Amino acid sequence: MPAKAPKVAPAAAPSPWDVAFGTAFTTDYDLRGVSQSNHKPAAQGYFEVDYTAADWVKFYGGVWGSSLWTGFADAEFDITGGARFTWGNFGLDLGLIYYYYPGGNNVLAGLFTGNWTEAYAKPSYKFNDWLTVGGVFETAFNNFNNKVTPGVIWVGDAGHYFVAGNAVITLPWKPHPDVTLSINPEIGYEWYSSGVTANLGLVSDTYWDVGLDINYKAITLDLRYWGTNAKPNLVVANQCGPTATGSANLCGDRFVATLKFDTTLSALK
């Protein structure tokens, strides 16, 4: 009588929990066309805890940090929490982000002061294997008016909004089977109300950037060109300068190179 084949235990279901983490080294930490590191290199890193509640929704929370070089603060920490939804080729990321600058209350630096919170929505649509388009909308809840200002009290309104459009274009040519090349253009507009301009000097502006990403497994080299129409104000310092640290222009067109490492705990198993 033939022996019975041993029963094979079913594979364990994958855990809904995961942790994403990574580091980056950049020649200039540029945020929406404005250097946050005074055109000097910056070290960055992050971790994020993810929970997949269903195949169409993932909840997350994490912290991203970067060194600064502005005289405003020595570091920036962005604390985020939200949910990512997926319906077919359409994606939507909804969340909150808290910008924290340890010791960042330096009015003389000529930059915005204090910490603040923004809400964001990031829709995306994957048309095919080589083209994904997306957008960003953020608002800061008019909360500039509870920050330190050059004057005694805040005068006027405190509106702040940001909107951008972007794309990821994957190139068909591969210099190596494990290397992927993609082009990533973006254009955005940041709007400050008259009260923000009067109290902090910040001015509404349009920025743009286009990058070439060279990806090999968990390593990405991002080569990017940034530009903005914002200019320094020599009478009342704005986001471009001049600053108390000696930078005459934190804006201006520039080339930035960033080397990134990104992975997850599940990918390491």
N, C-alpha and C positions, 0 to 999 in steps of 0.2 A: 504494500500500500504506500503510495507516494507521500512523502512528508509534506505537511502544510507549510506554505510560505509564512514566515513571521509577519505579524502585523506591523505596519509602519505607522508610527505616531504622526498625526497631522502636524504640519509646520505651525509654529506659534505665530499668532497674528502680530503684525508689526506694531510697535508701541506708537500711540498717538503723540507722544512727547518727543521733542528733539531740541537740540541746541545748535544754533549757528554762531560762528565766531570767525574773526579774521583780523588782519593787521594791514596797514598801508603806510608807505613812505612817499611823500610828495615833494616836489620842488617848490610848491607854493599852494597853500590852502586857500582856494578861491571859492567864495560863496556868492552865487548870483552876480558874478562879474567884479566882486570886491575882494581884494586880498585880506584874509584874516590873519596872516602870518607875516605881514609887512614884506612880501616878496621873498621870504626866507623859507627854507625847508620845514616840514612839519611831520611829526609821527602821529599815527592815528590807530585806533583799534575799536572793536565792538564785540558784544555778544548779545544774543537774542534767544529767548526761550519760546518755543512754538508748541501749540497744542492743536492738533487736527481733530475738530469736533465732528466733521462729516467730510465727504469728498468734495464739497463745494464751499467749505468755510474753514479757515485756520485763524486762531487767536494767537497774539504774540505780545511780548513785552521785552524791552531791551535797553541797553545803554551804548551810545557811541561817543567816543572822546577824541579830542585833538589838542595838540600843543598850539599855542598862539604866540604872537610876537607883535603886539600892538600897543602895549602900555595900558591897555584896558583891563586885561586879565591874562594870566599865564596859561590857562587851559579852558576848554569848552567841553561840557558834557550834555549830550542830547538824550533825554529819557523819553522813550516812546512806548505807546501801547495802542493796540487796535485790532482790527480783523481784516483778513484778506478773503475776498469772495471770488469764486470762479464758476462761471456758467458757460460751458462750451469754450469758445475762443475769447470770451469777454472776461476781464478781470476788474476788480474794484478793491482798492485798499483805503479803508477809513480808519482814522486814528487821531491821537493827540500827541504833541511833542512839547516837552518842557526844556527850554534852553537854559542851562545853568552855567554861570561863570563865577567860579570861586574868587571872592574878593573883587568882583567886577563892578565897582561903583566909582569910576574915575572919570568925572566930567571933563577934566583937563585933557583927556586923551582925544577929545574931538569925535568920539564915536558914541553910539547908543549905549545906555547904561542899564545895569540891573538884569534880572532874569525875567523871562516871559514865556507864555504858553501860546501855542498855535494849534488849530484844528486843520486837518488836511483830508483831501479826497484825491485819489490817484487812479483814474480809470485807464484801462489799456485794452487793445484789441489785436489779436494775432491773425493777420490776413492769410499768412502761409508760413512755410518754414524759414523764409528769409526776411520777412517784414512784420514788425510789430510797432504799432503807434500808441502813444500814451499822452496823458496830460496830468497836470498838477494844479490844484487850487488850495490855497492856504489863507487863513485869516487869523489875526492876533487878538480878536475879541476887544478891540479898542483899549487894550490894557497898557498902552504906553503912558497913560496919564497917572499911573501910580508909581512912576519911577523918579529917580533923581534928575533934576533939570537945572540948566544954568540959572534960571530965574527962581524966584521965591516959590511960586505956585505955577501949576500948569495952566496955560491959557489956550482956549479953543478946543477943537475936537481931536480925536486920537485914532482915526481910521487907518487900517493897514491891511492890504490884500496883495496876494501874489498869485499869478496864473502863468502856466508854461505849457508848451507842447513839445514832444520829443519823439524820437523814433530809434529803432534798432534795426539796422540793415546788415544782415549776415552775408558776407561775400562768398561766392561759389568756389573760389580758389583756396586751396589749403596747401601751405608750404610743407606740412607734415600731417599725417593722418590724425594726430592728436591735437593739432593746433587749429583754432578757429579765429577768423578775422571778421570784425564787424565795424561798421561806421555808425556813430551815435550823435546826430545833430540835436540841438535843443535851442529854443528861443523862449524868453520869458519876459514878463512885465511886472514890476513891483510898484505898487501905488501907495503913497503916503498922503494923508490928508493935510490941509493947510496948518492945522494945529501941530502936527508932528514936525513939519518943516519949520514953523516959527519957534518951537521950543528946543528941538534937537538938531535942526539944520538938515535933516534927511530929505532927499528929493526923489520924486518918482523917476524911474528909469527903465530902459529896456536893455536886456543883456542877451548874449548869444554865445554858443560854443559848439564846436564840432570836434569829435574825437575818433581816433582809431584804436580799437581794443584788440590786443593780441593775447589770446587765451590759450593756456596749456594746462589742462586739468584744473588744479585749484589756484593757479597763478595767472594773473592778468597784468599786462603792461598797458596802461592807458596813456596815449599821447594826444593831448587836447590843446586847442587854441581857443582862448576866451576873449570876449570883447564886451563893452558896454558904452552907452552914450552918456553916462554920468561923468561929470567933471568936478575937480576940486573947486571949492569956493574959498577964496582967500580972505573974504570979509567975515563970513560965518561958516565955520568948518562943517562939512557934511560927511557922508559915509566914505567919500573918496579922500578926505583930508583937507588941509594939512593937519597933521597930528602932533601932539606934544612929544612923541618919540622921534620926530624928525622926518617922517615920511611925507613927501610933498604930494604923492598921488598913490593911493591904494587901489585905484582903478587903472584904466588903460589896457590896451590889447596886450596879450602875452601868451607864450607857449608854456604849458605845464605838463610834466611827466610824472606819473604815479605808478608805483609798483604795488600790487595788491595780492594778498593771500586770503582765500575764503573757502571755508569748508563747514561740515556739520559732523556731529558725533555719529550719526547713523552712517555717514559715508566712510568713517574710519573703522567701522566694525568689520 
